[in-house]
């Protein structure tokens, strides 16, 4: 097997997020803290980066949609937009809307979410960088190790 580097053209991916929070809260009295992120612009990538899962609710015949995670590159390929996969219930949307018990948890989670999104953009950029290998098949031998 021979190896060579590929000079694939790297895309310039980016996302622009709009962050919305509750406008008013009273310390010690407000019972919930809400934050919403909307992808307002996506360059060279899908805007639908937030993975949700639909599952049966506590009441018979009802369904619950819950935020699961920021998509991975594989999630972007496998999960559809707007409606769940029948077998797993996963799908993707361009926004996430979350409610927390306290402001500290909201701030911590919002920071982690932004970090996860940055990791996704980096991972997609890394997928553009390929190393080429030539595999010669003679039909005489078979090996499952193609890592060389």
Phi, psi and omega per residue, in radians:
X1 nan 2.396 3.099
X2 -1.914 2.764 -3.068
X3 -2.304 2.457 3.039
X4 -2.594 2.750 3.117
X5 -1.509 2.559 3.089
X6 -1.806 2.418 3.109
X7 -1.813 1.062 3.124
X8 -1.209 2.565 -3.135
X9 -1.345 2.152 3.136
X10 -1.404 2.362 3.080
X11 -1.437 2.686 3.055
X12 -1.762 1.634 -3.126
X13 -1.551 2.590 3.025
X14 -2.812 2.755 3.061
X15 -2.279 2.514 2.987
X16 -2.033 2.228 -3.126
X17 -1.920 2.494 2.973
X18 -1.869 2.134 -3.136
X19 -1.849 2.231 3.115
X20 -2.171 2.393 3.102
X21 -2.274 2.911 3.084
X22 -1.073 2.471 -3.047
X23 -1.401 -0.463 -3.052
X24 -2.477 2.364 3.004
X25 -2.580 2.682 -3.114
X26 -2.055 2.082 -3.120
X27 -0.947 2.235 3.123
X28 1.435 -0.123 -3.102
X29 -2.124 -0.553 -3.138
X30 -1.252 2.290 -3.035
X31 -1.730 -0.122 3.125
X32 -2.675 2.574 -3.114
X33 -2.204 2.165 -3.006
X34 -1.991 2.428 3.018
X35 -2.384 2.498 3.130
X36 -2.347 2.349 3.025
X37 -2.018 2.245 3.049
X38 -2.079 2.333 3.009
X39 -1.362 1.958 -3.105
X40 -1.627 -0.357 3.085
X41 -2.684 2.331 3.088
X42 -2.254 2.152 -3.126
X43 -1.924 2.111 3.101
X44 1.070 0.486 3.067
X45 -2.853 2.881 -3.133
X46 -1.236 2.516 3.053
X47 -1.388 -0.399 -3.064
X48 -1.481 1.446 -3.040
X49 -1.886 -0.043 -3.110
X50 -1.764 2.112 -3.081
X51 -1.608 2.289 3.072
X52 -2.083 2.759 3.039
X53 -2.256 2.276 3.074
X54 -1.669 2.249 3.135
X55 -2.472 2.837 -3.139
X56 -1.086 2.434 3.103
X57 -1.472 3.081 -3.138
X58 -1.199 -0.505 3.115
X59 -1.623 2.277 -3.093
X60 -0.916 2.345 3.102
X61 1.491 -0.054 3.129
X62 -1.769 2.729 3.110
X63 -2.189 2.588 3.121
X64 -2.120 2.302 3.067
X65 -1.844 2.121 -3.122
X66 -2.171 2.470 3.033
X67 -1.118 2.364 -3.127
X68 -1.889 -0.956 -3.036
X69 -2.990 2.936 2.936
X70 -1.323 2.381 -3.057
X71 -1.067 2.594 2.931
X72 -1.652 2.955 3.053
X73 -0.970 -0.678 3.111
X74 -1.161 -0.673 3.089
X75 -1.047 -0.699 3.134
X76 -1.079 -0.574 3.132
X77 -1.399 -0.646 -2.967
X78 -1.623 -0.590 -3.028
X79 -1.690 2.367 -3.135
X80 -1.336 2.945 3.097
X81 -1.625 2.374 2.975
X82 1.322 -0.425 3.134
X83 -2.406 2.493 -3.013
X84 -1.286 2.694 2.945
X85 -1.218 2.310 -3.061
X86 -1.056 -0.652 -3.062
X87 -1.327 -0.606 -3.065
X88 -1.951 -0.406 -3.098
X89 1.463 0.022 -3.101
X90 -1.465 2.525 3.045
X91 -2.761 3.018 -3.060
X92 -2.168 2.545 3.059
X93 -2.291 2.881 -3.133
X94 -1.626 0.187 3.120
X95 -2.552 2.802 3.009
X96 -2.402 2.407 -3.097
X97 -2.291 1.983 -3.001
X98 -2.195 2.613 3.096
X99 -2.153 2.371 -3.100
X100 -2.175 2.821 -3.133
X101 -1.336 -0.509 -3.136
X102 -2.564 2.828 -3.063
X103 -1.160 -0.635 -3.141
X104 -1.065 -0.737 3.121
X105 -1.169 -0.681 3.086
X106 -1.052 -0.857 -3.101
X107 -1.109 -0.730 3.120
X108 -1.118 -0.795 -3.125
X109 -1.187 -0.681 3.116
X110 -1.105 -0.706 3.110
X111 -1.133 -0.748 3.122
X112 -1.127 -0.664 3.125
X113 -1.100 -0.809 3.118
X114 -1.092 -0.689 3.105
X115 -1.104 -0.777 3.117
X116 -1.065 -0.654 3.119
X117 -1.169 -0.725 3.096
X118 -1.081 -0.704 3.096
X119 -1.096 -0.682 3.101
X120 -1.077 -0.827 -3.141
X121 -1.058 -0.758 3.103
X122 -1.075 -0.774 -3.141
X123 -1.089 -0.725 3.109
X124 -1.122 -0.675 3.084
X125 -1.131 -0.660 3.122
X126 -1.158 -0.532 3.139
X127 -1.186 -0.290 3.100
X128 -1.339 -0.364 -3.078
X129 -1.596 1.901 -3.070
X130 -1.996 2.591 2.969
X131 -1.975 2.257 -3.085
X132 -1.568 2.499 3.060
X133 -2.291 2.529 3.040
X134 -1.874 2.200 3.117
X135 -1.924 2.138 3.135
X136 -1.782 2.165 -3.139
X137 -1.919 2.149 3.138
X138 -1.804 -0.215 -3.138
X139 1.454 -0.038 -3.090
X140 -1.621 -0.718 -3.100
X141 -2.194 2.782 -3.135
X142 -2.377 2.284 3.094
X143 -2.327 2.415 3.104
X144 -1.497 -0.089 -3.137
X145 -1.613 1.877 3.131
X146 -2.000 0.376 -3.074
X147 -1.368 -0.244 -3.114
X148 -1.307 nan nan
